[in-house]
Amino acid sequence: MLGDLNGDFVADCADIAIVQNAFGKKLNQEGFDSRADINRDNVVNIRDLSSISRQLPRDTVCRITPEGAVRIEPQSPAAH
């Protein structure tokens, strides 16, 4: 599945976390993760992040922490 970097058959915040953890890294640099290099240009950058982000459901907000990734549900507008 397009955008599924961790093999769980869904594009979600966990896949965004893979890109974030390798962001700015180049091939052969410590921290480079080939799964995060979507366009295979040997650097994990905004192009890769953008590719994954487009696969997420609309209005998805991810909170990435050292412990993992969490999807934050959108808040409903308060009724007046």
OpenMM code with the backbone's topology and positions (N, CA, C; nanometers):
from openmm import Vec3, app, unit

residues = "MET LEU GLY ASP LEU ASN GLY ASP PHE VAL ALA ASP CYS ALA ASP ILE ALA ILE VAL GLN ASN ALA PHE GLY LYS LYS LEU ASN GLN GLU GLY PHE ASP SER ARG ALA ASP ILE ASN ARG ASP ASN VAL VAL ASN ILE ARG ASP LEU SER SER ILE SER ARG GLN LEU PRO ARG ASP THR VAL CYS ARG ILE THR PRO GLU GLY ALA VAL ARG ILE GLU PRO GLN SER PRO ALA ALA HIS".split()
positions = [
    Vec3(0.0842, -0.1176, 0.0000),
    Vec3(0.0000, 0.0000, 0.0000),
    Vec3(0.0891, 0.1245, 0.0000),
    Vec3(0.0531, 0.2193, -0.0838),
    Vec3(0.1279, 0.3436, -0.0928),
    Vec3(0.1232, 0.4171, 0.0417),
    Vec3(0.2376, 0.4552, 0.0928),
    Vec3(0.2450, 0.5268, 0.2198),
    Vec3(0.2651, 0.4370, 0.3401),
    Vec3(0.2513, 0.3062, 0.3233),
    Vec3(0.2689, 0.2122, 0.4338),
    Vec3(0.4156, 0.1736, 0.4439),
    Vec3(0.4871, 0.2380, 0.5336),
    Vec3(0.6303, 0.2133, 0.5468),
    Vec3(0.6636, 0.1018, 0.6439),
    Vec3(0.5758, 0.0767, 0.7394),
    Vec3(0.6060, -0.0227, 0.8424),
    Vec3(0.5395, -0.1583, 0.8181),
    Vec3(0.4681, -0.1738, 0.7069),
    Vec3(0.4128, -0.3039, 0.6710),
    Vec3(0.2879, -0.3455, 0.7442),
    Vec3(0.2141, -0.2487, 0.8016),
    Vec3(0.0910, -0.2854, 0.8726),
    Vec3(-0.0346, -0.2663, 0.7859),
    Vec3(-0.0145, -0.2419, 0.6576),
    Vec3(-0.1220, -0.2320, 0.5582),
    Vec3(-0.2096, -0.1089, 0.5717),
    Vec3(-0.1560, -0.0047, 0.6351),
    Vec3(-0.2284, 0.1217, 0.6464),
    Vec3(-0.1268, 0.2357, 0.6517),
    Vec3(-0.1582, 0.3464, 0.5858),
    Vec3(-0.0752, 0.4669, 0.5954),
    Vec3(-0.1281, 0.5476, 0.7126),
    Vec3(-0.0447, 0.5680, 0.8142),
    Vec3(-0.0907, 0.6373, 0.9335),
    Vec3(0.0244, 0.7117, 1.0003),
    Vec3(0.0002, 0.7570, 1.1209),
    Vec3(0.1003, 0.8361, 1.1931),
    Vec3(0.2283, 0.7585, 1.2202),
    Vec3(0.2208, 0.6287, 1.2317),
    Vec3(0.3416, 0.5485, 1.2528),
    Vec3(0.4350, 0.5606, 1.1328),
    Vec3(0.3787, 0.5726, 1.0137),
    Vec3(0.4602, 0.5895, 0.8932),
    Vec3(0.5217, 0.7292, 0.8885),
    Vec3(0.4459, 0.8285, 0.9321),
    Vec3(0.4998, 0.9647, 0.9428),
    Vec3(0.6178, 0.9656, 1.0404),
    Vec3(0.6069, 0.8913, 1.1486),
    Vec3(0.7137, 0.8860, 1.2483),
    Vec3(0.8421, 0.8277, 1.1890),
    Vec3(0.8290, 0.7307, 1.1003),
    Vec3(0.9476, 0.6727, 1.0354),
    Vec3(1.0208, 0.7799, 0.9558),
    Vec3(0.9445, 0.8601, 0.8818),
    Vec3(1.0059, 0.9678, 0.8039),
    Vec3(1.0662, 1.0723, 0.8978),
    Vec3(0.9930, 1.1096, 1.0006),
    Vec3(1.0434, 1.2118, 1.0926),
    Vec3(1.1726, 1.1672, 1.1597),
    Vec3(1.1803, 1.0415, 1.1988),
    Vec3(1.3008, 0.9921, 1.2672),
    Vec3(1.4235, 0.9915, 1.1778),
    Vec3(1.4031, 0.9842, 1.0463),
    Vec3(1.5154, 0.9829, 0.9535),
    Vec3(1.5305, 1.1156, 0.8794),
    Vec3(1.4471, 1.2127, 0.9126),
    Vec3(1.4437, 1.3391, 0.8383),
    Vec3(1.5807, 1.4074, 0.8367),
    Vec3(1.6218, 1.4471, 0.7174),
    Vec3(1.7501, 1.5163, 0.7010),
    Vec3(1.8688, 1.4238, 0.6839),
    Vec3(1.8476, 1.2946, 0.6959),
    Vec3(1.9582, 1.1989, 0.6846),
    Vec3(1.9779, 1.1560, 0.5394),
    Vec3(2.1035, 1.1327, 0.5051),
    Vec3(2.1409, 1.0877, 0.3712),
    Vec3(2.1906, 0.9438, 0.3777),
    Vec3(2.1887, 0.8781, 0.2633),
    Vec3(2.2392, 0.7420, 0.2514),
    Vec3(2.3772, 0.7322, 0.3160),
    Vec3(2.3974, 0.6278, 0.3916),
    Vec3(2.5228, 0.5984, 0.4628),
    Vec3(2.5462, 0.6871, 0.5847),
    Vec3(2.4492, 0.7715, 0.6181),
    Vec3(2.4589, 0.8518, 0.7398),
    Vec3(2.3839, 0.7786, 0.8512),
    Vec3(2.4354, 0.7883, 0.9738),
    Vec3(2.3668, 0.7262, 1.0863),
    Vec3(2.2257, 0.7839, 1.0974),
    Vec3(2.1275, 0.6966, 1.1126),
    Vec3(1.9887, 0.7389, 1.1249),
    Vec3(1.9108, 0.7339, 0.9942),
    Vec3(1.9803, 0.7129, 0.8817),
    Vec3(1.9116, 0.7008, 0.7531),
    Vec3(1.8296, 0.5722, 0.7536),
    Vec3(1.7045, 0.5821, 0.7103),
    Vec3(1.6144, 0.4667, 0.7026),
    Vec3(1.5621, 0.4615, 0.5594),
    Vec3(1.6016, 0.3613, 0.4845),
    Vec3(1.5643, 0.3529, 0.3434),
    Vec3(1.4127, 0.3482, 0.3229),
    Vec3(1.3389, 0.2999, 0.4235),
    Vec3(1.1917, 0.2995, 0.4112),
    Vec3(1.1378, 0.4403, 0.3991),
    Vec3(1.2035, 0.5359, 0.4621),
    Vec3(1.1570, 0.6745, 0.4636),
    Vec3(1.1935, 0.7508, 0.3370),
    Vec3(1.2827, 0.6959, 0.2584),
    Vec3(1.3265, 0.7611, 0.1340),
    Vec3(1.2326, 0.7201, 0.0207),
    Vec3(1.1156, 0.7774, 0.0191),
    Vec3(1.0079, 0.7386, -0.0721),
    Vec3(1.0489, 0.7533, -0.2183),
    Vec3(1.1126, 0.8631, -0.2520),
    Vec3(1.1459, 0.8892, -0.3921),
    Vec3(1.2845, 0.8360, -0.4309),
    Vec3(1.3497, 0.7675, -0.3399),
    Vec3(1.4776, 0.7013, -0.3644),
    Vec3(1.5864, 0.7950, -0.4182),
    Vec3(1.5912, 0.9176, -0.3599),
    Vec3(1.6974, 1.0111, -0.3985),
    Vec3(1.8113, 1.0128, -0.2967),
    Vec3(1.8092, 0.9156, -0.2053),
    Vec3(1.9150, 0.8959, -0.1049),
    Vec3(1.9210, 1.0030, 0.0023),
    Vec3(1.8110, 1.0744, 0.0228),
    Vec3(1.7989, 1.1697, 0.1325),
    Vec3(1.6526, 1.1720, 0.1765),
    Vec3(1.6309, 1.1770, 0.3064),
    Vec3(1.4946, 1.1860, 0.3598),
    Vec3(1.4671, 1.3329, 0.3847),
    Vec3(1.3700, 1.3861, 0.3103),
    Vec3(1.3428, 1.5289, 0.3188),
    Vec3(1.1937, 1.5581, 0.3049),
    Vec3(1.1614, 1.6839, 0.2826),
    Vec3(1.0226, 1.7273, 0.2771),
    Vec3(0.9461, 1.6582, 0.1649),
    Vec3(1.0128, 1.6211, 0.0592),
    Vec3(0.9449, 1.5500, -0.0506),
    Vec3(0.8918, 1.4153, -0.0029),
    Vec3(0.9705, 1.3467, 0.0769),
    Vec3(0.9276, 1.2173, 0.1310),
    Vec3(0.8136, 1.2362, 0.2310),
    Vec3(0.8285, 1.3333, 0.3173),
    Vec3(0.7239, 1.3617, 0.4153),
    Vec3(0.5931, 1.3988, 0.3466),
    Vec3(0.6023, 1.4786, 0.2434),
    Vec3(0.4839, 1.5196, 0.1686),
    Vec3(0.4163, 1.3998, 0.1021),
    Vec3(0.4952, 1.3097, 0.0476),
    Vec3(0.4397, 1.1901, -0.0176),
    Vec3(0.3584, 1.1064, 0.0799),
    Vec3(0.4105, 1.0890, 0.2000),
    Vec3(0.3385, 1.0113, 0.3012),
    Vec3(0.2157, 1.0876, 0.3495),
    Vec3(0.2312, 1.2146, 0.3741),
    Vec3(0.1210, 1.2965, 0.4259),
    Vec3(-0.0003, 1.2937, 0.3346),
    Vec3(0.0218, 1.2903, 0.2048),
    Vec3(-0.0895, 1.2871, 0.1090),
    Vec3(-0.1690, 1.1574, 0.1171),
    Vec3(-0.1128, 1.0538, 0.1760),
    Vec3(-0.1816, 0.9250, 0.1864),
    Vec3(-0.2689, 0.9141, 0.3114),
    Vec3(-0.2513, 1.0068, 0.4049),
    Vec3(-0.3287, 1.0011, 0.5293),
    Vec3(-0.4696, 1.0527, 0.5064),
    Vec3(-0.5642, 1.0060, 0.5882),
    Vec3(-0.7000, 1.0597, 0.5789),
    Vec3(-0.6996, 1.2104, 0.6037),
    Vec3(-0.7909, 1.2787, 0.5385),
    Vec3(-0.8025, 1.4238, 0.5518),
    Vec3(-0.8158, 1.4628, 0.6988),
    Vec3(-0.7546, 1.5734, 0.7353),
    Vec3(-0.7592, 1.6306, 0.8700),
    Vec3(-0.6868, 1.5466, 0.9752),
    Vec3(-0.6030, 1.4541, 0.9329),
    Vec3(-0.5240, 1.3769, 1.0286),
    Vec3(-0.4163, 1.4660, 1.0897),
    Vec3(-0.4053, 1.4600, 1.2210),
    Vec3(-0.2993, 1.5301, 1.2926),
    Vec3(-0.2249, 1.4246, 1.3734),
    Vec3(-0.0930, 1.4214, 1.3567),
    Vec3(-0.0110, 1.3224, 1.4267),
    Vec3(0.0729, 1.3895, 1.5342),
    Vec3(0.0816, 1.3237, 1.6472),
    Vec3(0.1753, 1.3650, 1.7518),
    Vec3(0.2827, 1.2576, 1.7569),
    Vec3(0.4048, 1.2978, 1.7272),
    Vec3(0.5167, 1.2049, 1.7242),
    Vec3(0.5986, 1.2268, 1.8513),
    Vec3(0.6175, 1.1195, 1.9263),
    Vec3(0.6951, 1.1255, 2.0495),
    Vec3(0.8048, 1.0187, 2.0424),
    Vec3(0.9008, 1.0231, 2.1325),
    Vec3(1.0027, 0.9180, 2.1334),
    Vec3(0.9437, 0.7780, 2.1556),
    Vec3(0.8281, 0.7714, 2.2175),
    Vec3(0.7640, 0.6426, 2.2451),
    Vec3(0.6833, 0.5903, 2.1267),
    Vec3(0.6539, 0.6755, 2.0299),
    Vec3(0.5752, 0.6320, 1.9155),
    Vec3(0.4922, 0.7444, 1.8576),
    Vec3(0.3978, 0.7072, 1.7742),
    Vec3(0.3145, 0.8040, 1.7045),
    Vec3(0.1692, 0.7850, 1.7435),
    Vec3(0.0988, 0.8960, 1.7570),
    Vec3(-0.0414, 0.8930, 1.7954),
    Vec3(-0.1195, 0.9857, 1.7040),
    Vec3(-0.2331, 0.9383, 1.6572),
    Vec3(-0.3216, 1.0249, 1.5794),
    Vec3(-0.4083, 1.1019, 1.6776),
    Vec3(-0.4152, 1.2319, 1.6558),
    Vec3(-0.4989, 1.3179, 1.7401),
    Vec3(-0.6299, 1.3405, 1.6661),
    Vec3(-0.7380, 1.3049, 1.7298),
    Vec3(-0.8695, 1.3226, 1.6683),
    Vec3(-0.9052, 1.4688, 1.6634),
    Vec3(-0.9638, 1.5146, 1.5517),
    Vec3(-1.0050, 1.6552, 1.5426),
    Vec3(-1.1113, 1.6873, 1.6467),
    Vec3(-1.1018, 1.8058, 1.6997),
    Vec3(-1.1998, 1.8508, 1.7985),
    Vec3(-1.3267, 1.9002, 1.7284),
    Vec3(-1.4397, 1.8643, 1.7832),
    Vec3(-1.5660, 1.9135, 1.7291),
    Vec3(-1.5857, 2.0565, 1.7741),
    Vec3(-1.6399, 2.1406, 1.6845),
    Vec3(-1.6690, 2.2769, 1.7269),
    Vec3(-1.7706, 2.2742, 1.8413),
    Vec3(-1.7501, 2.3602, 1.9402),
    Vec3(-1.8408, 2.3653, 2.0543),
    Vec3(-1.9765, 2.4195, 2.0092),
    Vec3(-2.0813, 2.3583, 2.0612),
    Vec3(-2.2167, 2.4047, 2.0288),
    Vec3(-2.2461, 2.5306, 2.1073),
    Vec3(-2.3088, 2.6241, 2.0419),
    Vec3(-2.3425, 2.7497, 2.1086),
    Vec3(-2.4893, 2.7558, 2.1325),
] * unit.nanometer
topology = app.Topology()
chain = topology.addChain("A")
for resn in residues:
    res = topology.addResidue(resn, chain)
    for name in ("N", "CA", "C"):
        topology.addAtom(name, app.Element.getBySymbol(name[0]), res)
